[in-house]
Amino acid sequence: MAVLGALAGLVAACTSSEPSGTQVKPGGRSFTVAAAGDVLIHPELVDQAAKDAERTGEGQAGLDFGPLMAGVKPVISKADLAICHMETPVGTPKGPFEGYPEFLVPPQILTTLKDVGYDTCSTASNHTFDHGLKAVKRTLDAMDKVGLGHTGSARTPKEAEQINIRDVNGVKVAHLAFSWESFLNPTPEKQQWAFNRLSTDEIKKAEARARKKGAEVVILSVHWGLEHYNEPSVPQLELAERITEETGVDLVIGHHAHVVQPIQKVNGTWIAYSLGNQVARHSSPTGLTEEGAIGWFEFKETTDGWKVDARYRTTLVDIPPELEAGEKAPKGAVVDHRLVDVQDALDHPGELSEERIARYRLAADRTRGFLYNRGAPGGDGLEPLSLGK
């Protein structure tokens, strides 16, 4: 027993993520970051926004995404810095709009993202160039108009060299974004500057520019991995090792898989391999594609950099049943597409049916399992987020 105890102590010492002697700085600065996965507006969600606009009389050009996203506002709006991933280009307010495989979505979703509390978004994805540079420009123009920051794509070569740095509670925080490129709609050779391709060397260069401009913290969004797999791929794991060994990036936020993957510390740095979908409605819902997580990271200034604590909040997109003409939904069934804060729904079930409560419990338990699948609840300290804290 004594030997086992000594071995356990040795393992704990070797796997500790905090450098020895590092302490939180008395009176030091701190800030919180909320980050979520893909914002992917499928046609069914456009239809929902049209229905909601008729009810609320709000929105623009007959579309109101506010009711769809309202469930996460208490979490997102509470963070000092909230980061989303805008997966697709936007069209004009009245359309036409397109779904998979070449997305073109309503710009009204950007207004809602800002209203919910998002401050900035990554825009590098395999769908960035679905409709060419014109749509990239339109998307970034629309984000500027509503006051959303952006990184990962650019309108000009000069803009491509700029770094998205924000003042967060007196701390200069840089946000970078990179992605693998679509084979369906690759960036033309003469416009390569308009899109950040995923590369360790390019990440290093961008981080160096950020640090040179005064960034004290660098957060990296990465669009990577295999779709619909709840475990990170070997290339993801290898890239996570390279990023955490060869750069000074302070936090990595992943998406693209459309399902939740683990959060873990790699070489002392938190990696969220995939936070799933923030909001989406795939043509063939799997149950897993409706589940997501909001990552919550608290940065505290120390005598030797930053201490980062990680929390999470489970989300779920409610999907109403598909009914034949004249058919009525079962009592207690979902009526509208809604993005749900799962813990809040479980804490305040009201008149929810047992079936709905069971679905939320499944989402909470399953998401917890996937997030913890690489050991984060041990020495890493990943915990659920309580809004009371």
URSUL-V730678 format. One record per residue. N is the residue number from 1. RES is the residue in one letter. PSI is psi in whole degrees, -180 to 180 (none if undefined). OMEGA is omega as a letter, one per 30 degrees, with the letter a starting at -180 (* if undefined). Layout:
n: [N	N]
res: [RES	RES]
psi: [PSI	PSI]
omega: [OMEGA	OMEGA]
//
This chain:
n: [1	2	3	4	5	6	7	8	9	10	11	12	13	14	15	16	17	18	19	20	21	22	23	24	25	26	27	28	29	30	31	32	33	34	35	36	37	38	39	40	41	42	43	44	45	46	47	48	49	50	51	52	53	54	55	56	57	58	59	60	61	62	63	64	65	66	67	68	69	70	71	72	73	74	75	76	77	78	79	80	81	82	83	84	85	86	87	88	89	90	91	92	93	94	95	96	97	98	99	100	101	102	103	104	105	106	107	108	109	110	111	112	113	114	115	116	117	118	119	120	121	122	123	124	125	126	127	128	129	130	131	132	133	134	135	136	137	138	139	140	141	142	143	144	145	146	147	148	149	150	151	152	153	154	155	156	157	158	159	160	161	162	163	164	165	166	167	168	169	170	171	172	173	174	175	176	177	178	179	180	181	182	183	184	185	186	187	188	189	190	191	192	193	194	195	196	197	198	199	200	201	202	203	204	205	206	207	208	209	210	211	212	213	214	215	216	217	218	219	220	221	222	223	224	225	226	227	228	229	230	231	232	233	234	235	236	237	238	239	240	241	242	243	244	245	246	247	248	249	250	251	252	253	254	255	256	257	258	259	260	261	262	263	264	265	266	267	268	269	270	271	272	273	274	275	276	277	278	279	280	281	282	283	284	285	286	287	288	289	290	291	292	293	294	295	296	297	298	299	300	301	302	303	304	305	306	307	308	309	310	311	312	313	314	315	316	317	318	319	320	321	322	323	324	325	326	327	328	329	330	331	332	333	334	335	336	337	338	339	340	341	342	343	344	345	346	347	348	349	350	351	352	353	354	355	356	357	358	359	360	361	362	363	364	365	366	367	368	369	370	371	372	373	374	375	376	377	378	379	380	381	382	383	384	385	386	387	388	389]
res: [M	A	V	L	G	A	L	A	G	L	V	A	A	C	T	S	S	E	P	S	G	T	Q	V	K	P	G	G	R	S	F	T	V	A	A	A	G	D	V	L	I	H	P	E	L	V	D	Q	A	A	K	D	A	E	R	T	G	E	G	Q	A	G	L	D	F	G	P	L	M	A	G	V	K	P	V	I	S	K	A	D	L	A	I	C	H	M	E	T	P	V	G	T	P	K	G	P	F	E	G	Y	P	E	F	L	V	P	P	Q	I	L	T	T	L	K	D	V	G	Y	D	T	C	S	T	A	S	N	H	T	F	D	H	G	L	K	A	V	K	R	T	L	D	A	M	D	K	V	G	L	G	H	T	G	S	A	R	T	P	K	E	A	E	Q	I	N	I	R	D	V	N	G	V	K	V	A	H	L	A	F	S	W	E	S	F	L	N	P	T	P	E	K	Q	Q	W	A	F	N	R	L	S	T	D	E	I	K	K	A	E	A	R	A	R	K	K	G	A	E	V	V	I	L	S	V	H	W	G	L	E	H	Y	N	E	P	S	V	P	Q	L	E	L	A	E	R	I	T	E	E	T	G	V	D	L	V	I	G	H	H	A	H	V	V	Q	P	I	Q	K	V	N	G	T	W	I	A	Y	S	L	G	N	Q	V	A	R	H	S	S	P	T	G	L	T	E	E	G	A	I	G	W	F	E	F	K	E	T	T	D	G	W	K	V	D	A	R	Y	R	T	T	L	V	D	I	P	P	E	L	E	A	G	E	K	A	P	K	G	A	V	V	D	H	R	L	V	D	V	Q	D	A	L	D	H	P	G	E	L	S	E	E	R	I	A	R	Y	R	L	A	A	D	R	T	R	G	F	L	Y	N	R	G	A	P	G	G	D	G	L	E	P	L	S	L	G	K]
psi: [-40	-41	-44	-40	-42	-42	-42	-41	-38	-44	-44	-40	-38	-28	3	133	-12	132	143	138	-9	130	149	134	126	125	11	164	158	157	161	148	128	134	145	174	-151	133	106	101	95	162	-35	-30	-29	-43	-40	-42	-33	-43	-43	-35	-36	-37	-43	-26	15	-171	-160	139	38	17	131	107	1	-52	-34	-42	-7	-28	-26	-1	-41	-28	-54	-43	-16	-20	151	-31	122	128	126	172	109	103	-31	162	159	155	-150	158	-32	5	-169	159	158	151	-154	140	-9	89	144	111	163	134	-14	-25	-29	-40	-42	-41	-42	-43	-35	-28	3	141	-37	157	147	144	8	116	175	-3	2	-43	25	-34	28	-175	-32	-43	-33	-47	-45	-41	-48	-35	-44	-36	-41	-41	-38	-5	25	129	165	154	147	-25	166	157	-24	159	-37	-43	-33	-25	-12	156	133	100	129	147	115	106	40	7	132	112	123	142	121	155	135	156	156	159	146	137	-20	-43	71	155	129	148	-43	-9	24	-28	-17	-3	132	106	143	117	133	-42	-41	-37	-43	-46	-43	-40	-40	-41	-39	-45	-39	-32	6	8	129	-25	138	122	133	125	133	133	107	179	-172	136	138	18	129	-1	139	146	166	-45	-36	-48	-41	-41	-38	-40	-46	-44	-45	-21	-36	-8	173	20	136	-20	138	126	120	153	-180	-32	-24	9	162	134	170	157	129	165	132	118	37	0	134	131	117	101	-42	129	13	-160	136	-49	132	165	81	152	-29	84	138	-7	-47	-33	-16	-17	141	180	140	119	138	121	125	117	129	131	135	-180	-10	42	-128	136	131	121	141	137	172	158	124	139	163	137	112	133	122	153	149	120	148	161	127	-10	140	144	146	151	132	0	161	138	-39	158	125	138	120	134	104	-44	-38	-40	-38	-34	-29	69	-23	-124	23	142	161	-34	-42	-44	-42	-39	-40	-38	-40	-45	-44	-46	-43	-42	-43	-44	-45	-42	-36	5	-10	29	9	-30	-6	-118	-21	-36	24	131	159	151	128	127	-14	-15	none]
omega: [l	l	l	l	l	l	l	l	l	l	l	a	a	a	l	a	a	l	l	l	a	l	l	a	l	a	a	a	l	l	a	l	l	a	a	a	a	l	a	a	l	a	a	l	l	l	l	l	l	l	a	l	l	a	a	a	a	a	a	l	l	l	l	l	a	a	l	a	a	a	a	a	l	l	a	a	a	a	l	l	a	a	l	l	l	a	a	l	l	l	l	a	a	l	g	l	l	l	a	g	a	a	l	a	a	l	l	l	a	l	a	l	l	a	l	l	l	a	a	a	l	a	l	l	l	l	a	a	l	a	l	a	l	l	l	l	a	a	a	l	a	l	l	a	a	l	l	l	a	l	l	l	a	l	a	l	l	l	a	l	a	l	l	l	a	l	a	a	l	l	l	a	l	l	l	l	l	a	l	a	l	l	a	a	l	l	l	a	a	a	a	a	a	a	a	l	a	a	l	a	l	l	l	a	a	l	l	l	l	a	l	l	l	a	l	l	l	l	a	l	a	l	a	l	a	l	l	l	a	l	l	l	l	l	l	a	a	l	l	l	a	a	a	l	a	l	l	l	a	a	l	a	a	l	a	a	a	l	a	l	a	l	l	l	l	a	l	a	l	l	l	a	l	l	l	l	l	l	a	l	a	a	l	a	a	a	l	a	l	a	l	l	l	l	a	a	a	l	l	a	l	l	a	l	a	l	a	l	a	l	l	l	a	l	l	l	l	l	l	l	l	a	l	l	l	a	l	l	l	l	l	a	l	a	a	l	a	l	a	l	a	a	l	l	l	l	a	a	l	a	l	l	l	l	l	l	l	l	l	l	l	l	a	a	a	l	l	a	a	a	a	a	l	l	a	a	l	a	a	l	l	a	l	l	l	a	l	a	*]
//
